[in-house]
Amino acid sequence: MFNALSFQRIAHALHRAGFGRAAHAVTAAIRTLFSAHIPAEVVIGPGTEFGYGGIGVIIHKDAIIGRNVLISPGVVVGGRSELPGVPVIEDGAKIGAGAKVLGPIRIGAGAKVGANAVVLQDVAPGETVAGVPARPLHARRRSIA
């Protein structure tokens, strides 16, 4: 089944092979069909999935996405104007719908980002963050009675 990610993989292969114009045409198709901006230059690991076909996803051309990552609809992975660098999302991370991951930060392996969170700082491996700005969620302790 064709979705934004499968189109991006084709564009990435064309870009690496030196067919820049063809890669640009495929990324234009992604913008038109999925309202998403996923440049051919983006490195996306195997097993990564975009929820709902990648509708509304925006990824910076220099971002690095690891293996088996889940990126939900409406997610932005991009830079910040006052800071050089872009996000790195490690293997197995999950990013909720509408979340914004911005600046030279790292989302650790297996981390989870809540829906509509705005992440401006590193997220440790396995940690769950939510909110604006995103903060770690602490596990609730059950009281034993």
N, C-alpha and C positions, 0 to 999 in steps of 0.2 A: 504494500500500500504506500502511496506517495504522500509524504507530509513535508513540512518545512525542513526537517532534519535530513531526509533522504535527498531533497534538492540541494541542501548545503553540502552534503558529502560529494555529490556530483560536481558542484562548483569548486569545492576544495581540490578534487582530483584534477580538474581542468586548470586551476590556478597553479598547482604544483608542476603540471606538465608544460606550463608556459603558454597556455591559451587564455590570456587575460580577458579578451573581449568576450569569448564564450562564457567564461566564469561570471563576468559582469552581467551578461544576459540572463543567466540562471538566477543570480541574486535578485535581479529585477523581477523575475517571475515569483520569487519568494515574497517580495514586498507586495506584489499585486494579489497573489492568491491567498496569502496568509496574514497580511498586514504586519509582517515581521521584518526585522532588519538583522540578518545573520550573514555577515560578509564571508566571502570565500576564504579569506586568510585565517579565520578562526580555527584553532585546533580543538577538536571535540573527540574525546576518547570513545572506544567501542562500548556498546551496551547502554550508552546514554539515551534517554528518552525525553521528548517534549510532550507534555500533557496536551490533549486536544489538538494534536498536530502541530503545535507551536504557534498558535494564534497569538499575535501581539507581542511576541518575544523580541527583545532588542539586545544584541550582544556586541560589545566593542570588538573591533577587528584584531586587537592584540590580546584579548582575553584567552585564558587557557581553561578548558573544561575537561576534567578527568573522566575516568571510566565509570559506567553504571550510575551516572548522575541523573536525577529527575528534576527537570525544569518545567514548572507549571506555566499556564497561560499568563500573559501580561508581565512577565518578569523582565527586568532591566539589569543587565550586567555591563557596567560601564565605568568610565573614569570620572574624575572630578576636576573641574577647570583649574583649581589652584594647586593640585597635586599631580606630579608625574606618576605614571604607572596605572595598571588596571588589575582587576581581580583575577585570582587563581582559585578555581574551585576543584578541590581534591576528590578522589574516588569515593563513590557511594553517597555523596551529599544529596540532600533533598531540599528544593527551594519552592516554597508555597506560592500560590497565585498572587500576582501583583507585587511581589517583593522587589525591592531595589537593592542591588549589591553594588556599591560605588567606591571607587578609589583603589589605591594600591594595597588591597587587603587579600587575605587568604581565608577561604572557607575550608576548614579541616575535613579530613576523611570521615564520612559517616555523620557529619553535622546536619542539623535540620534548621531551616529558616522558615518562620511562620509566615502566613499569608499577610501581604501588605506591609511587612516589616521593611525598615530602611536600615541596611547594614553599612556602617561606616568604619568599623573596626574588625580586626581578625576574630574569627570564630574558631575555638579550639576543636580538635577532632572529637566527634561524638556529642558535642554540646548542642543544645536546642536554644535558639534565640527567637524573640518576638518583640514587636513594639516599634515605636518611632521615638527616638532612635532605638535600634534593636538592643536588647539586654538579655542575658542568660535567664532561662527559666529554671528555678530550683525545684527539685523533686519534693513533692509533698510527703511528709512523714505521717504515717498513721499512728495514732495513739493507741496503746494497748490498754484496754480497760479490764 
